[in-house]
Each structure stands twice: as C-alpha cells, then as structure tokens.
Amino acid sequence: MKKIFFTLGIASLFLSSCSKTTTQATQTNHSEKQPFVWNGANIYFLLTDRFENGDKKNDINYGRTAETAKLRGFEGGDFCGVINKIEDNYFSDLGVNAIWMTPIVEQIHGFVDEGQGKTYGFHGYWTKDWTSIDKNWGTEKELQELVDKAHAKGIRIMLDAVINHTGPFTNSDGVFPADWVRVSPQCTYESYKTTIECTLVKNLPDILTESENDVMLPPQLLAKWSKEGRLDKEVAELNVFFAKYNLPKAPKYYIMKWLSDYIRKYGIDGYRVDTVKHTEENVWKKFEEICQDAFTEYKANNPTKVLDQNKFFLLGEVYGYSINDGQQYNFPDKTVNYFENGFDALINFDLRSTQKESNQTVFDRYNDILQNKMKGKSVMSYITSHDDGSPFDKDRQNPWDAGTRLLLAPGISQIYYGDETARPLEVEGVDGDANLRSNMNWEDIKPNSETESLLNHYQKLGQFRRSHPAVGAGNQTDLQNSPYIFTRKYKTDEVVIGLEMPIGKNTINVSSVWKDGTKVRDAYSGFSGKVVNGNLELNTTFDIVLLEKVN
C-alpha cells in the first residue's frame, strides 16, 4: 500500500490531555490515492470501556463502587486509551478508516440486578443525560482530541445514538415523567405496534417517540443542570432549536437536538443508530435532516478541519435485517423501507451465518444485491458483535478464514474489537452477553505468536480494502471459479482478488483488467510483476492474492 505523509500545521492538535503520550507518529496522515467512500469503509467497532485504559484516574465516578458480576462493571477503558492506539497507528496499520464507538453520554449512576448479578451501564446504552459525556470515558477536551487525531490519520469517527429508550430505574436513578416514557407493556413483536409502542425488556423505559405533544423537561434533568450551573444555557439552546425547526417540544426532538450537538461541536462523521425498528421510521428521516444540518454547520465553522465533501453518515441497527431483504424490512403486518427514511446503510445480520456457503456464493449474491436492489445504499457486515450470541466463528477455530470473508465481502466491513486477535467470546464465570464484551486481549499479541500472525493477516486485508474503495463498493466480475478469482471496479479503481490459490507459481489472466506492460503488485505477498500477453505470472507462498496496479 502506497502511503503519502504530510505534516499538519496545527501544533495544538497534538497536545494530549491524556496521562500517557506516545510517539511523533501523531503528526503524519495516512492518506490514500483513492477518496474515502463510506460504502467501502473498513469500520472498527469498540466498546470504549473494554478497549484500552489510558487514564486510570477516571476509573471510578458517580459513586459506582458496588461489586458487580464478572465483566458487568466498568473496567476502565476510555477516550485516552483510544487516543493512544490512534497515535500508535494501531488502527492505521489495520487499514481502518472509521471507528465506531459505543454511546459516550452520561450513564445511569446506579446498578441493576435482573438475575445476572449487579450490572452498571458500562456499555453506554443506559442513558441518564444525553447532554453530558460520562466521566468514566473522559472529558469534552479528550473527545475533541480523539476526533481531531483520528481525522489527522484519515479515520472517521462514528458514535452511537440511542433515541428509543432511557436507562433503567435504579436506587440512584429515577424514571422520566409519564409524558416522556412508558414502562409497559413489554414488546411481543407480533406486529408493528407491539414492536414500537412497548419496552424492549423489563425496566427499560421506552421513549414516547410517537408523541408530537409539547412536554416539559424532566425534573431530574432540570435539577441536575441547575446544580451544574448550566440550566439557563441548555434551555436557551433548546428554545433556539425548536424555533429554527418549528417543532413541538416532544421527547424525540429534545433528544435529536442533544445528539446533533456532538456533530456540531466535535465534528463526528456519523451515527450508528440503536434499536431502529423499535421507533417509527419517520423519526429517523427527521433525525437525518437535523444531523445533516449540524454537519454542514460544523464544516462552515471549521473550514480547516473539513476532510472531504461526504455527507453525514447514518447507519441503522434494524435487528434481524438481512442483505437478502434488499431495501425492505418486513414486520408481521407491515413492510418498511428504512433506506428511504434517512439511512445510508443498515447492519447486515446475514454474513455471520454463512459458514456453510462458499466465498464465491456469498460474494456473488452480495454483489448482485448491492449493485441492483440497493440503488446506491449499502450494508455493513460483521462476524461478531456485542449482542449477537451466534457469531460466525464463536470458538475462534479458524479466525483467518473468518477475517478473509469479512474483509473481502462486498459492502462495508465491521471489525469488532478483538476479531483481529481472536479475543475469546466465552469467558469462564461470565453470563450472557457480557461474554461478548470482555477486555481487549492486548497481552496475546506477542512476537512470532499465532495472534500476531492473525493480526498481520487482518492488516494486509484491511490496508488493501482501505487503499481500494473497489473492494467494498465496487462491482464484481468473476474471472474463474477454481481457484476463485474475481475483479472489482469502482469508478477508476480496479483490483483483482484470488482465493483458494495453489501455493507456488500461478498464471492469472488479467487481460480484461490491465493492458500488457502494466506493473501489478500482490499486496498480500509483496510480489510484483508485469502483464505479458494478458497474463500475470506470480510466485506466492500464500493462498490469497490481492492484485493492484502500480503507478
């Protein structure tokens, strides 16, 4: 992969507020010849609390000192930890060009105990206050530093948006008023209505997103902001927002304002939206409009920080959606097109269950759907995640092949932290989804270890994907079936990929892709050669070939 380096002229950008600082690598940008394309992105998804503890001073806040069940309390991961790995080029070396972080807003202060032991909101999905950053993850200054340093490396930041529900009730956290939330009934999923006008689980108050009625701010937020000395400021900003959009002061619009502030202030590039199908689809269309306005405003106010002309990116989690559904999602009694209601892409729940299919079967099917039914929209595929108990390779028996399928599949790829290091998905003494949320296994990355070899595999595939938007966004044409060789093309970018290749000398017909005399490089092995009589002769010790034109 060819890298172009340049030094940014904003010295203050690299002054870290974190307790640990790293090398001068912060002053280089890993930019590529090809433009960034969301439809071909390589996204790294991490639970901030479980990734890397960069500042031990912020490990305990809000009186969260109760002993919890194993892996159900805060473990110390924070913004500083992510910043350190950005500076160390961990993400750049993986070919990552976007980082998705779990919700960063202030979580409930208390714990719940619903049969799996005491649990705090370490995952970020139990909101107490959308307007504050949780102190366990860091400060506003550190979030800005994280975004700026990621951008300096050509990496976008995608945060997680929750509009569907608040955090649960605890001894320390009250329930929002009845004109804000419902606490029953629990969803039965028998219809559109029983998926939306209900609580996801017991003790998870559901925002009345169907409401268009004016409501007062929750008294607990008023009291909290007054104590923090910012009540007047928050109310004034809300009044400006509601006047600008001529909206009623309904719960969903308050939350849209608060979430759009993170775009307007910090310049984040996208939102992954939680529990999309549990909210009326028109909510997301309005959210998209408000997010785009905030992104436009940020760019206008920060012209030196504008990366490109991409619009704000919205990725939806419609639980159970499959790429095979095209643009439709079917409730028992209704069909909804979420792509027409604000979303650029949805999470694809299909790839993690394709173990019995060949790469060719999966890739051909995905390509056909993306190039036709999706009409410019895309999907983000994964092999493991934070809440899917049926991942592609649960026991990590063959993480190399799992990584190959993930990073070479058409569409957007999502590496879940630890996929690249075979982080165990089952931990002794741990119950439920906490197994999927263990601490990042940094200690396993040792010289000449299997983990290092797997990481290197992910790095080669990821850097190739990052360098070539054709890998994820391009149209595929199969060149031969055995070994499986295909080309992908996106605008002027074209690559040839070979899988299940025999070790040793190979002759590949690339006459439909490159002219004679074209210099071609295998990004996996490093082998270079020229096209002669329409063929490329190469010698490799690997069963993967990633061919790119060399200028």
Disulfide bonds with the S-S distance in Angstrom:
Cys18-Cys80 2.13
Cys187-Cys198 2.06
